[in-house]
Amino acid sequence: MLLVYTSKITPRLKFVFKQICTRILNIPVSFTNVIEEFIAHDHLKMSYGSQPLGSEFFVRSNGLLSEQGLSDLELNVQTWEDTKCFFSSGEKSHIPFDIFAAAFYLLSRYEEYLPHVKDVYGRFTKEESLAFQSGFLHQPVIDIWAYKFKAALQNQYPTQEFGERHFSINPVIDVPVAYYFKNKGFLRTLGGIGSDLFRFRFKFLYDRFPVLFGFKKDPYDNFKWIINRQKTTQTKFNVFFLIGRLTTYDKNNSINKKEFVSLIKSVADYCNVGIKASYMALDSMAVLKSEKRQMDAVLNSVTTSARSSFSKVNLPSTYRNYIDLEINEDYTMGYPDSIGFRAGTCTPFLFYDLDYEIQTPLLIHPFQLMDFVLLKHASFLDKKETLLKAISEVKKVNGRFTFIFHNYAFSPTKRWSDFKSLFNIILDSSNDISS
């Protein structure tokens, strides 16, 4: 166990030390502000403050973990060997940066509370982030910093044994539209046919009618393949169904359709099923509560995981609403248009509410890649190379690679022809012990 001495034990300090030491490095950690207790401890220990007590392992604090609320921070990002960091800690510190304050800034999404320009959907964009502006979005910097901290500790305590963690994957399948043609109802189907005729999309008509009459499989109906793939994989897939009502933004099948309900139940027999909160639910607690209640009824159990439509997170309201509805896992933290680490890590972490200065029970699973990003590349080899590069960044820190594919990415259409193979590459990466 690592004993940390600090003059002021704050919720921020406990939150970030436990994330770095326990969740990433598998080192149990405890805290004290009693000097005598610290001196008497004859095992792994460090001090964190403005000055060292003596010759112990010491990291100089920049003070952020002792503050409350938001302040105007001076962020000077500097190169640190193979990565970057900020909040320089000076010569007396055993590591050159206060990685705990820097990690807190990224994990708490401090920058998303500050004034920023949103996109057309009201989302925080990568261009507004410190990671993108400073050139470290492609790295799980918090995990890298944690391993550098571990190396410094091992140098100070060479006989100390440290636990290890192993690379893993976290597959997420997003279902915003379960079926493209079928199960839409008479009026929506009629409207679709009219739209195809008006826009001269005769190929859509050619595909639509065989599906409607049961002669051909719907291009978005790839759930049998997903279930069969799940049966051969130990890692559970996390499947999120959108069940909100039809709007400009969300156009899934109606939850009142028996076939759609049967589909959700059949997938839930093999995979972890959660709710994809509709775009309207992100701004309305009443809508979100209604959607969750409907999903609970379909599954005949309490829905405990969620993902927001359009990968949109309104901080802190989105996460507070999830917590109020006893949703304890979120899979929305990431950028849908870019590969990278929005919160600076590939390790799940608890949501810290900056307004209330408390660690909450909501576990955030940050994702690093969404299938749409790979469409930027024309060839399969380029897609594969990009994918393997993203996986390798996570493997370097023995982290968890969380990725999002949509149900229609497994369709036989030309646009998505490579994606079953890419999905299999990711699944196989967790079995590649030589990597």
N, C-alpha and C positions, 0 to 999 in steps of 0.2 A: 504493500500500500504506500502511496505517495502522500506525505503530509505537507501541506502548503501553509506557510505562515504569511499572514497579511494583517495589517493593522485594522482593516475594515472588511468584514465578510459581507458582501452584497449579493443580491439575487443574480446580478449580471456575472459576477465572478464565479459563483457556483455553477451557473448555466454553462459558461464557455469552458471552464476547466473540466467539467464532467464530459462535455462533448469531445474535447481533444484527448484527454487522458483515458477516459473509460470507453467511449464509443469508438474512437479511432485506434487508440493504442492498447486497449484492454488492460489499463493500469487503474486499479481502484484508487480513489483519491478522497482525502478528508482535509478539513481546514481547521486552523486554530489562530487566535489572535493573542494567545498566552505564550510569552517568550519562554517561560520555564518548561512548558509542555513541549515546545518545539525543540529546545536544547536536549531534553531527556529522551527524545525519540532517536533511536540509534539505527534506524533503517533509512529507506529512501525518503528524502525530504528536500524542500526548496523554499526560498523566501521570494515574495513578490511585493514590491513596494518601491519607494523612492531611493532607499539605500539598503545595502546588505547589512545583516546583523554581525557577520564575521566573515568566515571563509567558505560558507555554505554555497550550494548551487543557488544562483540568484538571477532573477529576471527583473529588469527595471520596468516599472509600470508607468504608462504615460498618463494615467488618471481617468481614462474613459470608463473603466469598470466601477469607479467610485461615484460617477455622476448619475443624475436622473434626468429624464427627458432628452430633448434634442439640443445640440449646440452647434456653433459654427466651427467645424473641425478643419484643421490644416492637414491635408493629406499629401505627403511627399513620397510618391512611389519610387522605390529604388531597386536596383538589381541585387539579388542575393543568390550567388552561384548560378544554378540552373533555373531559377524562378525569380519572382519579384515579391516585394513586401513593402509595408509602410509602418509608421510609428517606430522610428529608430530609437534604440534603447541605450546607446552609449557604451563606453569602454568597460565599465565594471560588470555589465551584464554578461552572462555566459552565452547568450545568443544575441545577435546584433539588432533584433527587432522584438517589440512587444507583440508576439504572435497572438496572444490572448485577446488584446484589445482589437487587433486587426481582424481576427476571426469573428469577434462579436459584431463588429461593424458589418461584415458580410452576412453572417448568419441571421442577424436581427432584421436584415434588409433596411438598415438605417437610411440608405440613400433613397429608398422608395417612399419614405415619409417626407422627404424634403421636396421642395418645388421642382417639378420636372415637366417636360413636354410629353404628352401621351399620344398614341397613335389613333387611328380612326375608330378603333374599338374601345378606346379608353385604357389601353394597356401600357405598362412601363416597358420601354424598349431597350434593347441591348445598347443602342447608341448613347443612352443616358447613363449607362453604368460605368463605374470606375474601372471594372475589369476590362471592358471593351476599349475604353479610352486609353488605358495604360498597357494594353497588350497582354493581359494574362487570362482572358476569358476561356482560352482553350485548355487551361490547367486546373486541376482540383487543388488550388494553392493551399487551402487549409490543411488538407491531408499531407501535402508535401512539407509544410511547416511543421506539422506534428511529428513527422519522421525525422526531421532535422533536430527537433527538440529531444526526441528519443535518443538520437545518436549522441547529443551533448550530455544527456543524463548517463548513458552507458559509459561515456568517457570518465565521468565523475564517480560512477559506481560500477566498476568493471566486473564485479562478481554478482551483480544483481541480474536475475533472470527476468526477461520480459516476455509476455505472451505475444502470439502472432495472430493475424487475421488472414483470411484467404479471399481471393477474388471471387465475386459472385455476380449473377445477373438478376435483373428484376423486370420481367417482361410485362408490358402494359398494352392492352388492346382496347382501343377507343372505338365506340360504336355510336357515331352521331346519326347514322342512317343505316338501319338494318337491311332494308331491301330497297333497291333502286326503282323497280317497276311495280312489284306486287305488294299486296296488303296495304294499299294506300287509300282504299275507299273509292266509291264511284265518282264523286265530284273531282277529287284530286287526279284520278286516272284520266278522266275526260279532259280535264284541264291540261294534263301532260300531253295527251294526244293532239289537242288543239295547238299547243305551243310547238310541238314537233312539226306540224303542218305549216304553221305560220312562219317558222324559221327555216323551212325546207330541210329539216334534219331527218331525212328519210331512213338513214341507217338506224336511228333511234326507234323509228316505227318498225323497222325490220326486226330489231331485237326485242321490242316491247311485246308484240302480240304473241310470239311463241312462249314467252315467260308467263304472260297472263293466262294463256290456255294450258299451261302445264307441260309444254313440250320441251322447254329449255329452262335451265337453272338461272335464277336471278344473279346478275354479276356481283352483287354485294353479299349474296348468301354463301359465305365461305366458312360457316360455323362448324360444319361437319369436319372440315379439314383442321380447323383450330382445335376441336375436341380430340381428334385422332392424334394430333401433334402433342397435345397435353398429356395424353395417355402414355406417351413414350418419353416424357420429360419429368424429372423429379421436381424441378422448380415450378411452383404454381404460377399460372398466368393470372394477371389482374385485369378483369374485363369490366369496362364501364359503359353502361347503357344510358343513352339519353331518353327520358320518358316524358319530358316537358311537352306542353301543348304546342301546336303549330304556330310559328311566328316568322317574321322576316329572317331571323337569324337561325332558328332551329326548325328542321323539317323532317324529323324522324317519324316513324310509324306511330299510330295511336296506341297507347297503353290499353285501350278498351278492346283492341283486336285480340282474339283468343290465340291466334297463331303467334303473335308477338310475345304474349305472356308465356306461351309454351316454350318459345325459343329461349327466353331469359331463364326459365326454370331448368331447361336441359343443359344450358351452359353452366349454370350454378352447381349442377351435379358434379362437375369436374374442375371448374376454375373458381377463383375468388371473384365474386361479382360485387361491384359497387355502383354508385349513382354518378352519372355525368350531369352535374347541375346545369340547367339551361341558362342561356344568356340573361333572361328575365329574372331568374332566381338569384342572380348575383347582386341584384339591387332590391330584392324583396324577400324578406324573411318569411312572409306568408306563402309565397310561391315555392320557396325552397322547402319549407315544412310540408307543404302539400305533396311535392314530388317525392320527398323521402318517405312519407307515410304510404304513398302508392307503391314504392319499391319494397318497403317492409312487408306490405300485404302480398306482393307477388312472391317474394322469397320466403314468406312465413318466418321471418327472423329479422333482427335489428340490423339495418345497413350501417356499417361502421367505416366505410371508406368512400372517398369522393374525388372527383376531378372536375374542374370547372370548364364550361364550354368556352371555346376559343383560347384556352390556356390563359384565362384572365383572372388576375388576383387583385382585388381592391383591399389594400392593407389599411387598417387591420380588420375591416368589417367582414370580409369574406371568411376569414379564419375564425373570427368570433362567432359568426353564425353557425359554422360547422361545429364548434365546441358546444354551443347552446343546444344543438340537436344531437349531441353525443356521437358525432362523427369524429373519430380519433385518428384517421389517416388521410393525408392529402397527397395527390399525385399531379399537382399543377405547376410546381415551381420549376420553370425552365423557359427557354425561348423557342417558340415554334418555328422560327425562321433561321435558326442558327444552332450549330453544334457548340456546346460549351457548358459552363458551370455557373449558372446565374447566382447562386449563393456561395460560390467558391469552394464547393465540396461535392463529393460523390457519396457521402455518408448521410443516411437519414438523420434528421435532427428535430428537436422539439421547437415549436413556435414560441418565440419570446415576444410578449406583448409590451412594446416600448412605452405605450401610454400608461399602463398599469404597473409596469416594472415587475412582471411576473413571468415565470416559465409556465407554459400551459401544457396540458396533456396531449395536444395535437401533434402527431408525428408527421413531419414533412419528408416525402420521398422525392428529392430533386431529380428531374430527368435530364439527360445529357443530349439526347437525340430524338427527333421526330422524323418519321419516314419522309415527309415532304421535303426535308432538307436534301435528301439524297437525289431527288428529282432534278436538282440543278446540274447533275452530271449525266451526260448522254449515254456513256458506255457502262456496261456492267463492271468492267475492271476498275473504272474510276469510282463508281459507287462503292465497290468492295474495298478499294484502297482507303477511301475516306472513312468508311465504317471501321476498318481495322485500326486506323490511326486513332480514332476516338476511343476504341476499346483499349488500346495500348496505354493511353494516358491514365485510365482507371486501373489497369493491371499493375502499373508502376508503383501504386500505393496500396495494392491488394484491396481495392475498394469494391463498390457495388455499381455495376453498370445498369442504369435504369433507362429504358428506351420505350418509345411509343409508336406502335403501328396501328393503322386503322383496319377495320374488317375488310374494306374494299381494296386494301393494298395486296391482298392475296387473290385478287381476281385475275382472270386470264387476259384481260385487256392489255394492249401493247404498252400503255403508260406504266403499268405495274408488273410487267412480265418478269422482272428480276427479283421481286420482293419476297417471294417464298424462299428463294435461295439465300437472300440476305438475312432473313429471319432465322433460317437454319444455321447460318454462319455464327450468328450471335449465340444461339442455344448451344452450339458445339464449343464455343470459346470457353465456357465454364468447365468443360471436360478436358481441355487442353492443358495438362499439367506441365508440359514442357515450356509453356509461355511464361 
